[in-house]
Amino acid sequence: MKLNKIALALVAVAAAPMAANAGVTISPLLLGYHMTEEFSDTSDKQREVLTTGKNLQNNTDRAGNDNGGVAKESSLYTGAALGIELTPSTQFQVEYGVSDANGEASEDSAKSGANRFDIEQEMISGNFLIGTEEFTGYTDSALKPYVLVGAGQSKIKVENQEQYTNSNGEVVAAGTEVSNSKDTIGNLGLGAMYRINDALSLRGEARAIHNFDNNWWEGMALAGLEVVLGGHLAPTVAVPPMQEPVVDNTPVVLVEADLDSDGDGVPDSIDACPGTPMNVVVDERGCPVPVDITDELKMELRVFFDNDKSAIKNQYKPEIAKVAEKMREYPNSTARVEGHASKTGPSARYNQRLSEARAVAVKSMLTNEFGIAPNRLSTVGYGYNNPIASNDTEEGRAMNRRVYAIITGDKTMTVEQTKDMVVQ
């Protein structure tokens, strides 16, 4: 367990410089049941492998019985994992875990009562979590099934619980490492993530572990909580191909008439664009002169929440949809999402976290339901520090339980210049 705590600390340190990047995942605690004794073939092979230690080989106990080896019993597994999303539904994780268990000795050893063992198994592996949405297409469902495939290393260390005398007449003290094994393993499993929000997911998994060096199988069922730093990667939105501009190669036909049918100041004989509307500025060929204009976007969004809640009520979803529509219309636009709380929680820290959760809820809806890229959205929580109404009345507190978002951006459009248009 000491090594497990060190691994958790290393995960936290490694994740710190990546906290600003989307798609970095941390599973700070994975709890599971590590099954070995359920497979008799596995137990027999473990006894064969774990008799090679210097204090177990050809060993006899105090009663003169053949030791016969040791097999690890099923036990609790604890671990941690650090990963990075390769696509919106697939990630690669590095996982470290430990299971501590009693050793199951041979029948003859059990009769003597002399050979009882503590067995520690450490496993470190690299695993791909491949989401089924890679094959079926992305959906808005919170349940995300996946297949796990990976490989790594398993280290097993055996210590005796009480003193005994081996076949060479040597006294083996309690707590002595009597055998060990270091093997290559492969992982294959099925699991699912349930996304609570864009930052937190519950994880459940069933896994088969194959020991390649000794050809035995182990099983594991585990569960944990996964934290995503910076939000999940957004699905790629297909962009239609650009169309080639149409070039007018119509030859200019000279005629003797000197009429100007459309009144643009260019005679019909050389007018390449007849029928130009009145008040439109034209060039020497009689064609409209294009001009670029910039249209700026400034939009506000207000969402109000129930007391002690961060769930978005249905009545505000159409307003959020309008924001998403405008952000798609203005591709360079960004939004700053501010969360606030009323002064009714148990502490300032609690209200701070609640305000942050409300801001993240609005960002998650824009990202997951409307396809807005996470890097265009920023969130901040102010707790109850910026009220817009008095916290002494219920009406005032209801106004303060809010999210306020400011959406800004611009776009450039090409239009036909008119005579009354002032070009800067």
Residue, then its C-alpha position, 0 to 999 in steps of 0.5 A: m500500500k505504501l507504493n500505491k500511495i507513492a503512485l497516486a502522488l506521482v499521478a497528481v504531480a504528472a497531471a499538474p503541468m497538463a491541467a490546461n489541456a483538454g482531454v487529460t484524464i485522471s482516475p485517482l482511485l480505482l477499487g476492484y476485486h482481484m480474482t485468482e483462486e477462482f481459477s484452479d489452473t491458475s492456482d496450480k501454476q502459481r504454486e509451481v512458479l512460486t516454489t523457485g525462491k531460495n527459501l521455498q525450493n524443495n522446502t520442507d516444513r517443521a513436520g517434514n512435509d513437502n512445501g508444494g508451493v504457494a498460490k495467491e488468494s483473491s483480494l482487494y485491488t487499489g490503483a490509479a491511472l493517468g491518460i490522454e484522449l486520442t479521440p473524443s471516445t478513445q484514450f490511452q492510460v497508464e495504470y498502476g495498482v497493488s493487491d495484498a493477499n494471503g498465500e494459499a500453501s499446499e495441503d501438506s503445508a496447511k496441515s503443519g501450520a508452519n507455512r502461512f504467507d503474505i503476497e503482494q502483487e504490483m501491476i503497471s500497464g498501458n491500456f487503450l480504452i476504445g469507445t464503441e462510438e468510434f464504430t457507431g458514431y457519436t451520440d449525446s448519451a451519457l453512457k459511453p461503453y468501451v473495450l480495453v486492450g493493453a499490456g504491462q508487467s506484474k511483480i509478485k513478492v511472497e513473505n512468510q508470516e512466521q518462522y520456519t526451518n527449510s530443507n537445508g536446516e536454515v531458520v527462515a525468520a518471519g517477514t522474509e521474502v521467500s519467493n518472487s516473480k516478474d512477468t509480462i501480462g496482457n489486459l482485455g476487458l469491457g467497461a463503460m463511462y457514465r458522464i456526470n458532467d463534462a469534467l466527471s465520469l463514473r467508471g465500471e469495468a470487467r477485465a481478464i489478465h493473462n500472464f504470458d510468461n507462466n500461461w495463467w489467467e486472472g480476473m478483475a472487476l473494478a470501479g472508480l471516478e474519472v476526472v477530465l482536465g479542460g473538458h473532453l475533446a469535441p467531435t470533429v465537425a465536417v466542413p463543406p469543401m470550398q467552391e471555385p469562384v466562377v470567372d465570367n469569360t463572356p466576351v465584350v461585344l462592341v455595338e454602335a449603339d451608345l445606350d445605357s439601359d440600366g443607368d449605371g453610367v456605362p454604355d450598353s456596348i461595353d457593359a459587362c453586367p447589364g441590368t445593374p440595380m440603381n444606386v449600386v457603384v460599378d467599375e469601368r465594365g459596369c459591374p458592381v464594386p464589392v466591398d468588405i464590411t465587418d459585423e460585430l457580435k455582442m450577446e448576453l446570456r442569463v440562466f437562473f438555477d434552483n437553490d443548491k442546484s447546478a442542473i439547467k432547467n428546460q426553460y433556458k435550453p432554447e436561450i442556450a441554443k440561440v447562443a450556440e447558433k450565433m457562435r456558429e454564425y460567427p466562427n471566431s466568437t468566444a464566450r466567458v461563462e460566469g457562475h454565481a451563488s446566493k449566500t445560503g450555503p454552509s460556507a464560502r468554499y461550498n458556494q464557490r464550488l457551486s458557482e463553478a459547477r453552474a458555469v461548467a454546466v452551461k459550457s457542457m451543454l454548449t459543447n456536448e449538445f450543440g457542438i461548440a469547441p471547448n477552447r472557445l468557452s471559458t468558465v469562472g465562479y464568483g461564489y456569492n461575491n458579486p450579487i445583483a440583488s439583496n441576499d436578505t430576501e428570497e426574490g433577491r437570492a433567486m436573482n443571485r443564483r445565476v450564470y451570466a455569459i458574454i459572447t463576443g466576435d465578428k465576421t467580415m462579409t463582402v457586399e455590393q457597394t452602394k452610392d450612399m455607403v460610406v467606405q472607411 
